[in-house]
Amino acid sequence: MKKFIRSGWLWVVVSMFTLVACTKEKSLEMSDPAASQENTWRFTEGNTLYSGVIDTVIIEEINGLQIMGIEGMTLDGVGSLGLAIGGAVLQAGDYLAPFSAMIYLEEGLTVYESTPDPSAFKITISRLDAEKVIGTFSGKALDSTGAERTITSGSFSATR
């Protein structure tokens, strides 16, 4: 299988999620996923809908940048989604690479990874406050073979 280390971008995202996972977080892991319609994510690729619950939202400041990590799992626990969004000050608006990234894995293997091309993938935050983060995402992603795929109708909504 082709490795997904392009220009170090995946390494940066994975490192960010590792750092986030090792720091104090406000986590929703103890909540009942079936009862929580608030903390959800979803996206479509082709005719396939992927969806699940968000269990972690964290904002860290690293080298003068605010970086938000959003992590979630599918209800069956097989798939996991990671979104990374960064900027000098995180606020509602559009975020393009290298300040946004998405990775979707199944059983620990990369299925889709957003490309580092700023014109190819976008995460939009429509609401970000002390209580909630809501947004959308879409664009080009690479699959496990390196083929370009189109991610559509991506959305996330989570309490903080």
C-alpha positions in Angstrom: 0.0 0.0 0.0 1.3 3.4 -0.9 2.4 5.5 2.1 0.7 8.8 2.8 3.6 11.0 3.7 3.4 13.9 1.2 5.6 16.9 1.9 5.4 16.0 5.6 1.8 17.1 5.8 0.4 13.9 7.2 3.2 13.8 9.7 2.2 17.2 10.9 -1.4 16.2 11.2 -0.6 12.9 12.9 1.9 14.7 15.3 -0.8 17.2 16.1 -3.3 14.5 17.0 -0.7 12.7 19.0 0.0 15.9 20.9 -3.7 16.6 21.4 -4.3 13.0 22.6 -1.5 13.4 25.3 -2.9 16.7 26.7 -5.7 17.5 29.0 -8.9 17.5 27.0 -12.6 18.1 27.3 -13.8 14.8 26.0 -17.2 13.3 25.3 -16.0 9.7 25.4 -18.3 8.9 28.3 -21.4 10.1 26.6 -23.9 7.7 25.0 -23.4 8.0 21.2 -27.0 7.0 20.4 -28.4 9.7 22.7 -26.1 12.4 21.5 -27.3 13.9 18.2 -25.3 17.0 19.1 -21.8 15.6 18.6 -21.8 14.2 15.1 -19.9 14.2 11.9 -20.7 13.0 8.4 -19.4 13.1 4.8 -20.1 11.4 1.5 -17.6 10.0 -1.1 -19.3 8.7 -4.2 -22.5 7.0 -3.1 -21.2 6.1 0.4 -22.2 8.0 3.5 -19.7 7.9 6.4 -20.9 9.2 9.8 -20.3 8.9 13.5 -20.0 10.7 16.8 -17.4 13.3 17.9 -15.7 12.4 21.1 -13.0 15.0 21.3 -12.7 18.7 20.5 -9.6 20.5 21.7 -7.8 23.8 20.9 -4.1 24.1 21.7 -1.7 27.0 21.0 1.5 25.8 19.4 4.2 28.3 18.2 1.7 31.2 18.1 -0.9 29.3 16.2 -4.2 28.0 17.6 -4.8 24.5 16.4 -8.2 22.7 16.8 -8.4 18.9 16.7 -11.7 17.2 16.2 -11.9 13.5 16.5 -14.7 11.0 16.2 -15.6 7.4 15.6 -18.2 5.5 13.6 -20.9 3.9 15.7 -19.4 0.4 15.0 -16.0 1.6 16.1 -14.3 0.6 12.8 -13.8 4.1 11.3 -12.4 7.2 12.8 -12.3 10.8 11.5 -9.8 13.5 12.4 -10.0 17.1 11.4 -7.3 19.7 12.1 -7.8 23.4 11.7 -5.3 26.1 12.5 -4.8 29.8 12.4 -3.4 32.8 14.3 -6.9 33.1 15.9 -9.5 30.5 15.3 -12.9 32.0 14.4 -15.8 31.4 12.0 -14.5 31.3 8.4 -12.9 29.2 5.7 -9.7 27.3 6.3 -7.6 25.9 3.4 -4.4 23.8 3.5 -2.0 24.0 5.1 -4.4 25.3 7.8 -6.9 22.5 7.5 -6.7 18.8 7.1 -8.9 15.7 7.2 -8.1 12.1 7.6 -10.5 9.1 7.7 -9.2 5.7 8.8 -10.8 2.2 9.1 -9.2 -0.3 11.5 -6.2 2.1 11.7 -5.5 2.3 8.0 -5.9 5.5 6.0 -8.9 5.4 3.7 -9.0 9.1 2.8 -6.6 12.0 3.4 -7.2 15.6 2.3 -4.6 16.9 -0.1 -2.2 19.7 0.9 -3.2 21.7 -2.1 -4.9 24.9 -0.8 -7.3 25.0 -3.7 -8.5 21.4 -3.2 -9.9 21.1 0.3 -11.7 23.5 2.6 -13.1 23.4 6.1 -15.5 26.1 7.0 -16.3 26.9 10.6 -19.8 28.5 10.8 -19.9 28.7 14.7 -17.1 28.6 17.2 -17.7 29.8 20.8 -17.2 28.5 24.3 -20.2 26.1 23.9 -20.1 24.7 20.4 -18.2 24.3 17.1 -20.2 23.7 13.9 -18.8 23.5 10.4 -18.6 21.9 7.0 -15.9 20.4 4.9 -15.5 19.2 1.3 -12.9 18.9 -1.5 -10.4 16.5 -3.0 -8.8 13.7 -0.9 -6.5 10.8 -1.8 -7.6 7.3 -1.1 -5.3 4.4 0.0 -4.1 3.8 -3.5 -3.3 7.5 -4.1 -6.3 8.0 -6.4 -8.1 11.4 -6.1 -11.6 11.2 -4.6 -14.2 13.9 -3.9 -15.5 14.4 -0.4 -18.9 16.1 -0.3 -21.5 17.1 2.2 -19.0 17.0 5.1 -20.3 18.4 8.4 -19.5 18.4 12.1 -21.2 19.7 15.2 -19.9 19.3 18.7 -20.2 20.8 22.1 -16.9 22.0 23.6 
